[in-house]
């Protein structure tokens, strides 16, 4: 068995990479920053050197000026620089033995000695002398140890403060994301242990929000499939056992020599077989609707006139007992939909209303700013409020005494609900003004651009 090492936390890697990134960024900043500062210092140094050379020339007739003092003493030392005269210097030679040419700036050559101090020589007009301008160490810095230097203290304090601030700015968001991911992992673990009701929290930060929503959608789909599978495993044997028992009883009666109504018994057997066939068809239809990788995901969409479509389904499923009410602004509306799914929704709702109503079915089509609605109403007993969610579960019946002939198998509304879900429609139920139940199908409107693109794609597929 191969030994697997514990994977490193993504957030630990992020913390380390962020720290390394800060250090590298600081080093690059210091490198280019020091280079920029050094270039600026060179420009200032050259300007100062030329300024002193100009002062020297201009003070020739001043008894106490720079010209007289420098000629008399040969060298003048100030706080952080030194001036001196150099006679007969060849500009092709270095200023001193250990000097190297550092840079040429503004036409002047700047040299650097072994102590990394700058110096330059400016020619004196109408003479063979050069004025040498040289940096010297700051006396204060020379006497102060580096660990007592206030500038160094300031730079270290600034670096530590910036590091802590940047570290917190990086750590806190990552810590919050880490906590959310850990909670999402815990939710996934609970779901994996069998708690099918476990759901991730709602977040407002991408991509955690999308991950949580995707997990919740997956969890809801799995929970619905598991519950439906449990219902099927309990209900299907019961639903099949009843007609099989009746078939067996009818066969036993037919075998008797004194049986007088054999033809009626044969007709009953045909009816029971038809019940089993209808049940099988409904179960297969419901399974296909739940299979998102099967027929449901490959159904072709078409542009359908909504009013005409509702009239066609109503006439086919309810006949003369039905009434269609269409608002004037909806008569010519066309909707991009999957006809096979839409038929399952309307057919099962109309069939349900026709079966449980007292001879009156009314379908009303309306348009709102964001959706269309189709109301399917009957004048039956209605549906109790506490049963309005249960009726969409497979094999659910309000009256447990009903059988396939009186109340169906309890699959019609489950099929309608699943077909509506594939169309991204919603079905709700409440009380009708006719006295019975009102099923409302809400069809959301798609954005114009999206609908136009989908219509074009549909036409291209048809071609």
Secondary structure, DSSP 8 states (H G I E B T S, - for coil): ---------HHHHHHHHHHHHHHHHHHHHHHHHHHHHHHHHHHHHHHHHHHHHHHHHHTTT-TTSHHHHHHHHSEEE-SSEEEEEEES--TTS-SSTT-EEEEEETTEEEEE-TTS-EEEEEE-TTSSEEEEEEE---HHHHHS-GGG-HHHHHHHHHHHHHHHHHHHHHHHHHHHHHHHHHHHHHHHHHHHTT-TT-------STTHHHHHHHHHHHHHHHHHHHHHHHHHHHHHHHHHHHHHHHHHHHHHHHHSTT-S-HHHHHHHHHHHHHHHHHHHHHHHHHHHHH-TTTHHHH---EEEEHHHHHHHHHHHHTGGGEEEEE-GGGTT-EEEE-HHHHHHHHHHHHHHHHHHSSS-EEEEEEE-SSEEEEEEEESS----GGGTTGGGSTT--SSTT--HHHH--S-HHHHHHHHHHHTT-EEEEEE-TTSSEEEEEEEE---HHHHHHHHHHHHHHH-
